Amino acid sequence: MKHHTVTRWVSIGLAALLLAPLASQANSSLAVEMGCYNCHGAYPRGDAPGFERLSAKYAQRRGDAAAEQHVVEELLRGEPLQRIPVHEHLSPETAQRLVHWLFEGAK
């Protein structure tokens, strides 16, 4: 392998390592991308709680990984009487990122 090719792959690997923590964190742009603001934004749809209300609900449990995981599982499982297909189609990783964002204050 040529030296410049090795250097290029090392640079790509280092960049991926540096950006990985940023990619795993959620923020409002992920909520926009996933369409969450359609129901939970400034003007919540129906009886959907807004982000402010959700983050206030989870504020007292901030830092509790087990509580976060429980909310992720609820989100992905859906409610027996009120299914929310959009929630059920989230990947586990995306659900985890969004729930963590809510637990951290949704800012």
C-alpha positions as CSV (number, residue, x, y, z in Angstrom):
1,M,0.0,0.0,0.0
2,K,1.3,3.4,-0.8
3,H,2.2,5.9,1.9
4,H,-0.4,8.5,0.9
5,T,-3.2,5.8,0.9
6,V,-2.3,4.7,4.4
7,T,-2.1,8.3,5.6
8,R,-5.6,9.0,4.1
9,W,-7.1,6.0,5.8
10,V,-5.6,7.0,9.1
11,S,-7.0,10.5,8.7
12,I,-10.4,9.1,7.9
13,G,-10.3,6.8,10.9
14,L,-9.2,9.7,13.3
15,A,-12.0,11.9,11.9
16,A,-14.6,9.2,12.5
17,L,-13.4,8.7,16.1
18,L,-13.6,12.5,16.8
19,L,-17.0,12.8,15.2
20,A,-18.6,9.7,16.7
21,P,-19.6,11.3,20.0
22,L,-21.2,14.2,18.1
23,A,-23.1,11.7,15.9
24,S,-24.4,9.8,18.9
25,Q,-25.9,12.9,20.5
26,A,-29.3,14.1,19.5
27,N,-30.5,17.6,19.2
28,S,-33.4,19.5,17.7
29,S,-32.2,18.8,14.2
30,L,-32.7,15.1,14.7
31,A,-36.3,15.8,16.0
32,V,-36.9,17.9,12.9
33,E,-35.5,15.1,10.6
34,M,-37.7,12.5,12.3
35,G,-40.8,14.7,12.0
36,C,-41.2,14.9,15.8
37,Y,-42.1,18.6,15.6
38,N,-45.2,17.8,13.6
39,C,-46.9,16.6,16.8
40,H,-44.6,17.8,19.7
41,G,-43.5,21.2,18.5
42,A,-44.6,24.7,19.5
43,Y,-48.2,23.9,18.7
44,P,-48.7,20.3,19.8
45,R,-51.2,18.2,17.8
46,G,-54.1,16.8,19.6
47,D,-53.2,15.6,23.1
48,A,-49.5,15.1,22.2
49,P,-47.3,16.7,24.8
50,G,-44.9,19.4,23.6
51,F,-41.1,19.0,24.0
52,E,-41.1,21.5,26.9
53,R,-43.7,19.4,28.8
54,L,-41.8,16.1,28.0
55,S,-38.4,17.4,29.1
56,A,-40.0,18.9,32.3
57,K,-41.5,15.4,33.0
58,Y,-38.1,13.7,32.6
59,A,-36.0,16.4,34.3
60,Q,-36.2,14.8,37.7
61,R,-34.8,11.5,36.3
62,R,-32.0,13.1,34.4
63,G,-28.9,10.9,34.5
64,D,-30.9,7.8,35.2
65,A,-29.9,5.4,32.4
66,A,-32.5,2.8,33.5
67,A,-35.3,5.4,33.3
68,E,-34.1,6.5,29.9
69,Q,-34.1,2.9,28.6
70,H,-37.6,2.3,30.0
71,V,-38.9,5.4,28.1
72,V,-37.1,4.2,24.9
73,E,-38.9,0.8,25.2
74,E,-42.3,2.4,25.8
75,L,-41.7,4.7,22.8
76,L,-40.8,1.8,20.5
77,R,-43.5,-0.6,21.9
78,G,-46.4,1.9,21.6
79,E,-49.5,2.0,23.6
80,P,-52.0,-0.8,23.5
81,L,-55.0,1.6,23.1
82,Q,-53.3,4.4,21.2
83,R,-50.7,3.2,18.7
84,I,-48.4,5.8,17.3
85,P,-46.9,4.2,14.1
86,V,-44.2,6.9,13.7
87,H,-42.8,6.0,17.2
88,E,-42.9,2.3,16.4
89,H,-40.9,2.8,13.2
90,L,-38.0,4.6,14.9
91,S,-34.8,2.6,15.1
92,P,-33.7,1.7,18.7
93,E,-30.6,4.0,18.3
94,T,-32.7,7.0,17.1
95,A,-35.2,6.4,19.9
96,Q,-32.4,6.3,22.4
97,R,-30.9,9.6,21.0
98,L,-34.2,11.4,21.1
99,V,-35.1,10.2,24.6
100,H,-31.7,11.2,25.9
101,W,-32.2,14.6,24.3
102,L,-35.5,15.0,26.1
103,F,-33.9,13.9,29.4
104,E,-31.2,16.5,28.9
105,G,-33.8,19.3,28.5
106,A,-34.5,19.1,24.8
107,K,-32.3,22.1,23.9
